[in-house]
């Protein structure tokens, strides 16, 4: 025997339920993508508060370590990118002369996105090979500490204290001057009273004189996608990106394995390291302040406006 419905037809309510379920699924997908490579949620950003699980309760052992789980070279590496890679990280080593720092335009407005900064460099006649976000920033897309571009100090050195990874000690400065590059702790940079062509301050230091920052815990469970910059014994710059969530300890360990004598954490979750030379637009990520670009210095940069 069939069922007899009493009252209004159930079909509008059924359609509404389907719509609600679909909307819920869409929200779930968006939320899941916010933790995927290339995006981030505001509650996950490393600079929103000190990542306490990344700080060791006691000094961790510092010395030679290995990470065999991340050392095997992937056979799926795209042939059209300049990156080396394993199953967790991508990186490239470049000459300091090929590094450009980018933050804002002549109008004082921050570019905010990797693609916008790339376009600005290319409008000046530079061929951009790769670009990554720079150091941690404050609201308003303002670098949290020292930022120097084209020899001009745009924000001062920050020797203060506070919450967030930027203030996890020691923090430091990545700098370039007259074709040389270095990563110093903030205090060492201040004592040296350097005058440089370009610099960005961030934190914490990952590797100091070939040793992992003793503030890190090898047993930490706090993980994020992260990026960093280092300098090796030959003065070459290492730009590195973790494509899956890792601890600060693991990131520092990998930088050291790749030859970084000193290395500095740049940011987490929102971090990206993009290959740009093929001309394809870079997919937007959350807004960033300073950015570090790798250019082909063999190209003529005098043709731009």
N, C-alpha and C positions, 0 to 999 in steps of 0.2 A: 504494500500500500504506500502511495506517495505521501510526502510531507506537505502540509498546508501551512504557509507562512502567514502570520497574523501581523498586521501593521505595515509600516513602510517597507518597501523593498530592501533586502539586505545588500543588494549589489553596490549601491553607493558606499556603504560602510566597508564592504570587501575591497573596493577600489582604493578607499582611503587607507586601509590597512596595508595594502600592497605598496602604496606610495610611501607610507611611513617606514615600512621595512626596507624599501630601496634606499630611502634617505639615510637610514641608520647604517646600511652597508656602505654607502658612499662616504659617510663620515668616518667609519672605521678604516676604510681604505686610505683616506686622506691622512688620518692620524698615524697609520702604519707607515705611510710614505714619509711622514715628517721625521722618522728616525732612520730612513733609508739614505744611501749615499746621495749627496747633493741637496739635502734639506735639513731643517732642524725646527724644533718647537722651542718657544721662548723659555720653557721650563727646563730645557735640556742644555742650554748654552753654558759652557764652562765658565764664562766670565760673569755669570749671574750670581755667583757665590762660591766661597771656597769649597773645593772638592775634597772634603775631609778624608774620604776613603783613600785618597791618593797620598796622604801624609802618613809617614811611618810613625807608630807610637814609640818605637825605639829605632836607633840608627840601623839602617839596613847594611848588610855586608856589601862592600864595594870592592870590585876586583873583576878579573876576567870572567865573563859569562858567555853562554851560547844560547842560541834560539834556533835549534835545528828545525823546529816546526815552521819557521818562516824563511829559511835560507834557500830552499829549493826554487830554482827559477821556473816560472810558469812557461809552458809551451804554447799558451794562448795569447802571448803578448802581441798586440797589434803592431804591424810592421811600419805603420805610418806615424808613429809617435816617437818622441825623443826619449821616452822613459825606459828605464830598467825596472823590473818588477819581480816580486815573488808572490806568494799566495795571499799576502796581507798588505804589502806596501808597494807604492810607486815612488821612484826618485829619479833625479838627474843631477849631474855634477856639471857646473858651468864656471866659466872664467868671470871674475868680478866685473870686468869691463862690459860684460853682456847683461848686467843687472840694471834695472830701472825701478825707482820707487815712484808710486803714483798714489795720490790721495784726492785732490780736488782740482777743478779747472781755474782759469784766470778770474772767473767770477766769484771764486771763493766757495762754490757749492761742491760738496763731495760727490764724486762719481757714483759711489755707492754699490756698484756692481762690477764684476770682472769684465763683462762685455763692454761696458761704457768706458772703462779705463783702457781696455785694449784698443777701442776705436779711437780714443784720444791720442794714444801713442802712434797708431797707424796714420792718423791725420798729420802727424809731425814727420812722417816719412820713415818711421821705425817698422821693421818687420818683427812682429811679436811671435815668438815660438811657444811660450808657455806663460801662464800667469797664475798667481796664487794669492790668497788673502794674507795680509800682513799681521801686525800685532793686535792684541785685544784693544777694544775701544770703549769709550763712554757713550752714553746717550747723545744723540745728535751727530753720530758718526765722527766723533773726535777721538784721536788716539789717546789712550790712557796715560801715555808717558811721552818720552822724547820722540820727536819726529823731525827729521831733517831731509829736505829735498832740494837738489841743485845747490847745495851749500848754504841754504837758508833754514834756520831753526824755526819751525812753525809751531811746535809745542815743546815745552821745556822738559828736562829730565825730571822724573818723578821718583823721589827718594822717600816717599811717605809710606805709611802702612795702611792696611785695610783688608777687606775680605775679597775672596776671589783668587783665581789662579795667578792673576797678574802680580799679586803681592806675596805669593808663596816664595820664600827666600831660598837662595838668592835669585832675584830676577836679573834681567840682563839686557844688553843692547847689541843688535846686529848692525854693523857699520861697514861702509865702503869709503875709501879715500884714495885718490890717485892710483886707481887700479888695484888696490889692495883691499882685502876683506878681513873682518874679524868678528868674533863674538866675545864680549867681555861681560863680567858681572857688572851690575849697575855701579857698585862702589868702585870697582877697578876703572871703569870708564870715567867716573867723576874725578878720581885722583889723577888720571892721565891728562885731564883737561883737553880732550881731543877736539880738533877742528876738522870736520869731515865733510865729504861731498853728500853723503846720504846716511841716514840711520833710522832705526825703528826700535823702540823699547817694548818688551813684552815680558812674560814670565809664566812659569819659572824657568830657570836654566835647567836643561836636561843633562848635559855633559859639561864638566868643568875639568880642564886639563886631563882629559881622557878618563875621568872618573864619573860614574853616575851620581847625580845629586843625592846626597845621603838622606834628604828629607823624604824620599820615595820609599814606599813599601813594596817589596817584591811579591808579597802575598795580597796586595790590594785587589779588591773586586770592583772598583770603580772604573768603568770603561767608557770611552767615547771614540768616535772618529776624530783624528787629530792631524795637525800638520806642524812642521818644524823646519828650522833652518840651521845649518851647521857649517863649519869651515874645517877643512882637513889640514894635514901637516904641510901640504904643498900650496896652501892658500886658496884652493878651489872651494866654491860654494856648493853645499849639498842642500837641495830642496827635497823634502820628503813628505809623503801623504800616506796615512793609514786609511785604507778603503773599508776597513771594518773596525769595530770598537776594540780599543786596546787600552791598557793602563799607561800611566806616565812612565812607570818603570820599563815596560816593554818598549815603549817608543824611544826612551833614552838608550836602552840596550841596542836597539837596531841602529840608531844613529852612530853609536860607537863601533859597532861591527862594520859599518860602511865607511869607517875611517874618520869620522868627525872627532877632532880634538876638543872642540867646544861646540855646543849645540843649544839652541833656544826654542822653547815651545812658542808657537804662534797663536793657535786657538784650537777649539774643538767643536764638533758637531756641524757648525756652519761651514767648516773648512772645505776648500776645493783646491785642486791643482789641475789646471786645464791645459790641454794641448790646443794651441790656437793657430798654428801655421797653415792648417788646411783650409782656412777661410770660413768654416762653419761657425754659426753663432754659438756662443757659450750659453748654456741653459741657466736662467737666473737662479741665484741662491739667496739666502737672507742677506740684507744689506750689510756691507763691510766698509771699513774706513780705509786704512792704508792697504796698498797692494804691492806685490813684488812681481815684476815681469822679467822674463828672459827674452832678449832680443837678439837678432842676428846682426852683430856689429859690423859685418862686412857690407851691409846695405848702406846706401847713401841716405843719411838722415837730414840732409839739408834741403829736401824738396818740399817739405810741409810748410804750412802757413806760419 
